[in-house]
Amino acid sequence: MFYEITDELHEIEVKDIDPEKLTVGCVSSEELQEYGKGFGFDEETIVASQKANPMFRTGVDVHENYTFAELKIVNSDGHEDNLSIYIKHNLLLVVDINDEDDSTVNSFIKALRKYPVSRINEERIVFCCVEALLSDGNMIAEKIRNRLTKMEESIFKGTPGAKFNAELFEQKKKILRYYNYYGQILDITETLEENENEILNEDNLIYIINLTGKVKRLYDDMNLLEDVANHIQDAYATLLDQHMNSTMKVLTVLTTIFFPLTIIVGWYGMNFRYMPELSWRYGYLYVGLLSVLVIIILIIIGKKKKWF
């Protein structure tokens, strides 16, 4: 579908596109193959739009009369869409590579209707469309931040839970995912801001500059959250070390207290013929009382030395 923007927003066919009038289009990969070269697009970019790229940071291609970018989009519900975008003078073309529920394409169409037609220009359309991809950014960052805060609190309370490490790993994976996502969009907006091929109106680049600022803030938010997650991981490792040290301390104290008993048992286990205690009537009671006395003395010493 193509929308021509003049005095009003109305749908047109590809054959009716006027290069002198601002047009926005949403097409499939197959449709791009059919008439992509008619727009002057290189074969390389057309081929790139036929298959979803698994990477985020794919770069931006600046050609003489258009700018091309691949987008891997992370939606608020977690699923991913793949699109590519062509930005040409008086034309913004979105190619649906993998958007089964049309959520991203629909958000672009919705963005077109955000402003009155009389106020729309190409730079503002780019602003609206990309801004639509960032609409949930602050909410997502806040949810991650709140979850990390609760995880940090559980560490200080000493109750992180058995699945703490697995959950922290999931949060870090989510942060990295959005970090790469916003970094990808930042690459695009910064390239458009440079306007190397001069397809955008210099007087209207303020929209792209503002867009870069918005993306940069979300990008920095994810960078900060990554630092917080790393701090929490270090704190959790410290807590585990403390628990381990506490356990080792208990074992050391027990070993210290009962080790002398091992010596006593070993001494009287030698069974030499002329050991007087072996034939003494009260030898067994003597060794038992000696063991208890040694334990009591070591416990008293341990209390004074603050072993426990």
Backbone torsions as a table, in degrees:
resi	resn	phi	psi	omega
1	MET	NA	144.8	178.4
2	PHE	-128.7	141.7	178.5
3	TYR	-121.7	122.2	175.9
4	GLU	-93.9	135.1	-176.8
5	ILE	-112.6	106.1	175.4
6	THR	-124.4	-111.8	174.6
7	ASP	-79.5	-15.7	178.3
8	GLU	-151.3	168.3	179.6
9	LEU	-97.5	114.1	179.7
10	HIS	-139.5	150.3	-175.4
11	GLU	-81.2	140.4	-179.8
12	ILE	-134.2	168.9	174.0
13	GLU	-89.9	161.4	-177.6
14	VAL	-61.7	-33.2	-179.3
15	LYS	-70.2	-16.4	-177.5
16	ASP	-97.2	5.8	-177.7
17	ILE	-67.4	129.4	177.2
18	ASP	-105.7	116.9	-178.2
19	PRO	-58.5	-19.0	-178.2
20	GLU	-89.2	-4.5	-179.2
21	LYS	-117.2	144.4	-177.8
22	LEU	-68.3	127.0	-176.4
23	THR	-133.7	140.8	175.1
24	VAL	-123.1	132.8	-177.9
25	GLY	-131.6	148.5	173.3
26	CYS	-127.3	115.1	-175.4
27	VAL	-130.8	164.6	175.8
28	SER	-88.5	170.9	177.8
29	SER	-62.9	-38.1	-179.9
30	GLU	-65.6	-41.6	179.1
31	GLU	-65.5	-35.7	178.3
32	LEU	-63.6	-40.9	177.5
33	GLN	-60.2	-34.8	-175.5
34	GLU	-69.4	-45.0	-175.9
35	TYR	-133.4	21.2	178.4
36	GLY	-63.2	-41.1	-179.3
37	LYS	-67.1	-24.8	177.1
38	GLY	-66.4	-22.5	175.9
39	PHE	-88.0	-3.8	-179.4
40	GLY	87.5	19.4	-179.8
41	PHE	-83.5	141.2	178.7
42	ASP	-69.7	150.8	179.7
43	GLU	-59.9	-35.1	-178.1
44	GLU	-60.4	-43.4	-179.3
45	THR	-73.3	-32.6	178.1
46	ILE	-65.4	-42.4	178.1
47	VAL	-64.6	-39.9	-179.9
48	ALA	-62.9	-24.9	-178.4
49	SER	-87.8	4.4	-178.4
50	GLN	-92.4	-16.8	-174.6
51	LYS	-138.7	137.9	179.9
52	ALA	-66.0	129.0	177.9
53	ASN	-87.2	126.3	-177.8
54	PRO	-73.3	-11.9	-176.1
55	MET	-94.4	153.0	175.2
56	PHE	-84.9	-53.5	-171.8
57	ARG	-85.7	77.3	-177.4
58	THR	-92.3	-10.0	179.9
59	GLY	86.1	173.1	-179.5
60	VAL	-125.4	131.0	179.4
61	ASP	-98.1	120.0	178.1
62	VAL	-102.6	114.4	178.3
63	HIS	-106.0	175.4	-174.4
64	GLU	-61.0	-41.6	-175.4
65	ASN	-121.0	10.5	175.3
66	TYR	-162.1	164.1	175.7
67	THR	-120.8	134.1	-176.3
68	PHE	-120.2	138.1	177.6
69	ALA	-145.9	142.1	172.3
70	GLU	-96.9	142.1	-177.5
71	LEU	-128.6	125.3	169.4
72	LYS	-105.3	111.9	-170.0
73	ILE	-103.8	130.8	176.4
74	VAL	-101.6	115.3	179.5
75	ASN	-83.0	163.3	-176.2
76	SER	-63.2	-25.7	179.5
77	ASP	-87.5	2.2	173.9
78	GLY	101.3	-21.0	-178.6
79	HIS	-78.5	159.1	-174.4
80	GLU	-113.6	143.5	172.8
81	ASP	-120.0	154.9	177.0
82	ASN	-125.3	125.9	178.4
83	LEU	-134.3	164.2	166.3
84	SER	-130.6	153.2	-175.0
85	ILE	-128.6	133.5	171.5
86	TYR	-111.1	126.5	176.7
87	ILE	-118.3	114.5	-177.1
88	LYS	-129.4	163.3	177.9
89	HIS	-58.3	121.2	-179.7
90	ASN	67.2	15.8	178.8
91	LEU	-146.7	127.8	169.5
92	LEU	-121.1	116.0	-176.6
93	LEU	-117.5	121.7	177.8
94	VAL	-104.2	127.0	-178.6
95	VAL	-107.7	121.6	179.9
96	ASP	-82.7	105.1	178.4
97	ILE	-90.9	-46.9	-179.9
98	ASN	-152.2	89.9	179.0
99	ASP	-144.2	74.5	-170.1
100	GLU	-61.1	-35.3	-179.2
101	ASP	-96.0	5.7	179.1
102	ASP	58.2	21.7	-176.9
103	SER	-65.1	-43.2	-177.7
104	THR	-73.4	-43.2	178.6
105	VAL	-60.9	-42.7	178.9
106	ASN	-63.6	-35.0	178.4
107	SER	-67.6	-32.8	176.0
108	PHE	-66.2	-45.3	-179.8
109	ILE	-62.5	-41.3	178.7
110	LYS	-62.7	-36.9	-179.5
111	ALA	-65.2	-31.3	179.6
112	LEU	-63.3	-29.0	-175.8
113	ARG	-93.2	9.4	-176.9
114	LYS	-71.6	-35.2	-178.5
115	TYR	-116.7	155.0	173.8
116	PRO	-58.6	144.9	-177.3
117	VAL	-56.2	-34.1	-178.1
118	SER	-64.4	-20.2	-177.5
119	ARG	-103.1	2.9	-175.5
120	ILE	-87.7	134.1	169.0
121	ASN	-136.5	174.0	-173.5
122	GLU	-61.3	-41.0	-178.3
123	GLU	-65.4	-39.6	179.2
124	ARG	-69.0	-34.2	176.6
125	ILE	-63.5	-45.3	177.4
126	VAL	-59.3	-43.3	179.3
127	PHE	-59.0	-49.1	-177.3
128	CYS	-64.4	-43.1	-176.7
129	CYS	-66.9	-44.8	-179.9
130	VAL	-71.7	-36.4	178.1
131	GLU	-61.4	-32.8	178.0
132	ALA	-62.6	-29.9	178.1
133	LEU	-73.7	-18.1	-176.1
134	LEU	-104.9	4.3	-170.1
135	SER	-58.5	-32.7	-178.0
136	ASP	-98.9	6.9	-173.6
137	GLY	-59.0	-47.9	-178.6
138	ASN	-66.3	-38.3	179.2
139	MET	-65.2	-42.1	-180.0
140	ILE	-63.9	-44.9	179.3
141	ALA	-62.0	-40.1	-179.6
142	GLU	-66.3	-40.3	178.8
143	LYS	-62.6	-44.2	178.9
144	ILE	-64.3	-42.9	-179.7
145	ARG	-61.9	-43.2	179.7
146	ASN	-65.0	-39.7	179.9
147	ARG	-66.7	-41.2	178.5
148	LEU	-65.0	-36.0	177.9
149	THR	-62.9	-43.5	178.4
150	LYS	-64.6	-37.9	178.6
151	MET	-66.4	-38.2	178.6
152	GLU	-66.2	-40.5	178.2
153	GLU	-61.7	-39.5	-179.5
154	SER	-64.4	-30.5	177.6
155	ILE	-68.0	-46.5	-178.7
156	PHE	-66.3	-28.6	176.5
157	LYS	-82.9	-10.5	-180.0
158	GLY	77.5	22.4	-178.3
159	THR	-129.4	58.3	-177.4
160	PRO	-71.1	-25.2	179.0
161	GLY	90.2	160.5	-175.5
162	ALA	-69.5	-29.1	-176.5
163	LYS	-98.3	15.0	-176.2
164	PHE	-58.1	-49.0	-176.0
165	ASN	-62.9	-39.9	179.7
166	ALA	-66.0	-40.7	-180.0
167	GLU	-68.4	-39.5	178.1
168	LEU	-63.0	-39.3	177.6
169	PHE	-61.6	-41.0	178.5
170	GLU	-64.3	-40.7	178.4
171	GLN	-65.2	-40.9	178.7
172	LYS	-65.7	-37.6	178.2
173	LYS	-65.7	-40.0	178.2
174	LYS	-65.4	-42.6	178.9
175	ILE	-61.1	-45.9	179.9
176	LEU	-62.0	-37.2	-179.7
177	ARG	-62.2	-48.7	179.9
178	TYR	-72.8	-30.4	176.5
179	TYR	-60.9	-46.3	177.9
180	ASN	-68.0	-36.3	179.8
181	TYR	-62.1	-50.4	-179.9
182	TYR	-69.4	-32.5	176.5
183	GLY	-63.7	-37.6	176.9
184	GLN	-61.9	-47.5	179.9
185	ILE	-66.0	-36.6	178.5
186	LEU	-62.1	-39.1	176.4
187	ASP	-58.3	-41.5	-178.0
188	ILE	-68.1	-49.0	-176.2
189	THR	-66.7	-36.8	178.4
190	GLU	-67.0	-36.1	177.1
191	THR	-67.0	-42.8	177.8
192	LEU	-65.0	-35.1	179.7
193	GLU	-64.0	-35.5	177.2
194	GLU	-68.1	-30.4	175.7
195	ASN	51.9	48.4	-175.7
196	GLU	-59.7	-40.0	-179.1
197	ASN	-92.9	6.0	173.4
198	GLU	56.3	37.9	177.9
199	ILE	-85.6	-15.7	180.0
200	LEU	-103.9	155.4	179.3
201	ASN	-78.1	121.4	-177.6
202	GLU	-57.3	-34.5	-178.3
203	ASP	-67.2	-22.5	-176.9
204	ASN	-105.5	7.6	-178.5
205	LEU	-66.6	-11.1	178.3
206	ILE	-58.7	-31.7	177.8
207	TYR	-64.7	-41.7	179.3
208	ILE	-69.5	-38.5	178.1
209	ILE	-62.5	-44.1	177.4
210	ASN	-63.6	-37.2	179.3
211	LEU	-64.7	-42.8	177.5
212	THR	-59.1	-40.7	178.7
213	GLY	-62.1	-41.5	179.7
214	LYS	-64.7	-45.3	-179.6
215	VAL	-64.8	-40.2	-178.4
216	LYS	-61.5	-39.4	179.6
217	ARG	-65.1	-41.8	177.8
218	LEU	-66.8	-39.2	178.4
219	TYR	-62.2	-44.2	179.0
220	ASP	-67.6	-34.6	177.0
221	ASP	-59.5	-45.4	-179.8
222	MET	-67.5	-34.8	176.7
223	ASN	-63.7	-41.9	178.3
224	LEU	-66.4	-42.3	179.2
225	LEU	-64.1	-33.1	176.5
226	GLU	-64.2	-40.5	177.2
227	ASP	-63.9	-40.8	178.9
228	VAL	-62.9	-44.5	179.9
229	ALA	-62.1	-39.7	177.8
230	ASN	-65.8	-38.9	177.0
231	HIS	-62.7	-42.4	178.9
232	ILE	-64.3	-39.8	178.6
233	GLN	-62.4	-41.4	177.7
234	ASP	-65.0	-40.9	179.4
235	ALA	-64.3	-38.7	179.3
236	TYR	-66.6	-41.0	177.6
237	ALA	-62.9	-38.6	177.0
238	THR	-63.8	-41.5	178.3
239	LEU	-62.0	-42.8	178.2
240	LEU	-63.1	-39.1	178.1
241	ASP	-64.0	-39.7	178.5
242	GLN	-63.7	-42.9	177.7
243	HIS	-63.2	-40.5	179.0
244	MET	-65.3	-43.1	178.8
245	ASN	-63.4	-39.1	178.5
246	SER	-63.4	-42.4	178.8
247	THR	-64.7	-44.2	179.5
248	MET	-64.1	-34.1	178.8
249	LYS	-65.3	-43.7	178.3
250	VAL	-61.7	-45.3	-179.8
251	LEU	-63.8	-38.2	179.4
252	THR	-65.4	-43.3	178.8
253	VAL	-62.8	-45.2	179.2
254	LEU	-62.1	-40.5	178.3
255	THR	-63.9	-42.0	-179.7
256	THR	-63.0	-40.8	-177.5
257	ILE	-70.5	-42.4	-172.1
258	PHE	-95.9	-7.6	179.5
259	PHE	-62.4	-41.2	177.8
260	PRO	-58.2	-30.9	177.9
261	LEU	-63.9	-34.0	177.4
262	THR	-63.7	-39.2	178.1
263	ILE	-64.6	-43.8	-179.8
264	ILE	-61.9	-46.8	179.6
265	VAL	-61.2	-42.4	178.9
266	GLY	-65.2	-37.2	-179.1
267	TRP	-64.3	-49.0	-178.2
268	TYR	-83.8	-4.3	176.0
269	GLY	-85.8	-1.7	-178.8
270	MET	-73.7	-27.5	173.8
271	ASN	58.4	40.0	172.7
272	PHE	-66.2	146.7	-174.0
273	ARG	-60.8	-35.8	-172.3
274	TYR	-106.1	26.6	172.7
275	MET	-75.2	115.8	-172.5
276	PRO	-61.9	-32.4	-176.0
277	GLU	-69.6	-20.7	-177.0
278	LEU	-67.6	-32.4	-179.0
279	SER	-104.1	-0.5	180.0
280	TRP	-75.1	136.8	-176.6
281	ARG	-60.5	-36.4	-176.1
282	TYR	-104.2	19.6	-177.9
283	GLY	-61.1	-44.5	-178.9
284	TYR	-62.0	-45.6	180.0
285	LEU	-65.3	-38.0	179.5
286	TYR	-60.4	-47.4	-179.3
287	VAL	-65.0	-39.1	178.8
288	GLY	-62.9	-46.6	179.5
289	LEU	-66.7	-36.4	177.6
290	LEU	-61.3	-42.4	179.8
291	SER	-63.8	-44.8	179.0
292	VAL	-63.6	-41.0	179.8
293	LEU	-63.0	-42.0	178.8
294	VAL	-62.3	-42.4	179.6
295	ILE	-62.7	-44.4	-179.0
296	ILE	-63.2	-44.1	179.8
297	ILE	-61.2	-43.9	-179.1
298	LEU	-68.1	-34.1	176.8
299	ILE	-65.6	-42.1	178.4
300	ILE	-63.0	-44.0	177.9
301	ILE	-62.6	-41.8	179.5
302	GLY	-62.4	-38.5	177.2
303	LYS	-63.7	-43.7	-178.9
304	LYS	-66.8	-37.5	179.7
305	LYS	-83.1	-2.9	179.8
306	LYS	59.4	44.4	173.6
307	TRP	-70.6	-27.6	-179.2
308	PHE	-150.5	NA	NA
